Amino acid sequence: MQKAPSTLSAIRFAHSPGLVHYRRELDDMDMRPERRSKGIVSWPVGDRPRERLLLHGPQVLADAELVAILIRVGFKGTSAVELARHVLERFGSLRAMVEAPVLALLDIKGLKGAKAAQLLAAMEIARRAAVPTKPAQLQIKSTRAAAEYLQDRLRGLPEEQFRVLYLNRRSTLLDDALIAQGAVDSVCPPLRNIIARALQTNASALIAAHNHPSGAAEPSESDRLLTKDLIAAARPLRLRLLDHVIVGEDASYSFADSGLLDELDLECQAPVSMAKRRH
């Protein structure tokens, strides 16, 4: 006769890995629906962000729904829309999220790897789409036109960038060059590179620009000194510095419009005038 299993054997069987795994499978089924997370796929089709976008257009979606489409999925217990709302609440607005540094996005639970990369890629596409794709056809004939172009280029960046626009005699944009970038107050654009690029592009005029990630658009003493040095470096080659634009969060500063560019230009000429008087 076959022996009945002992009590000890029954206990071991009840706690065996196979049975535990089987119980987990039962928990994942509809036998315990109160523990299952209701994702977007469980929503009515007419309420799902992606389907609403395709049927009615992106303009009908809330900010969180647009972000959720980029994120695609949430994490356990949190849908993509809920995660998107949390991201927007964390930064305060859609614009603040776009301007946030990479590390700030990666610090959010559920927003790692591919999700963060998708968001960053979408934000960079939007930034680039706002800039003309054919700079050779763009003419910058006023300080206002320069400021508008550079605001689209530099506003909202987490790091400081120093760019130079190279123009010909007809004010046509020949090149938009990123000269230097880095942490706030650490960017030191090399004048030699700026002048060398002007010679390479056969430019006759320059417009310097950089952003202040802090949001303020007022020039610092180092900004004044850099502008003066650039004027002095460009003068022997008959290159004209038309402006130096500082882009802040909600405004920009023009050295030309403020009159500061003329003041610095006179300061650069002063030693030459004194030398001529002596001779």
Secondary structure, DSSP 8 states (H G I E B T S, - for coil): ------HHHHHHHHT-HHHHHHHHHHHHTTTSGGGS---GGGS-GGG-HHHHHHHH-GGGS-HHHHHHHHH---BTTB-HHHHHHHHHHHHSSHHHHHHS-HHHHHTSTT--HHHHHHHHHHHHHHHHHTS-S-GGG-B--SHHHHHHHHHHHHTT-SSEEEEEEEE-TT-BEEEEEEEEEESTT-----HHHHHHHHHHHT-SEEEEEEE-TTS-----HHHHHHHHHHHHHHGGGT-EEEEEEEE-SS-EEEHHHHTHHHHHHHHHHHHHHHHHHH-
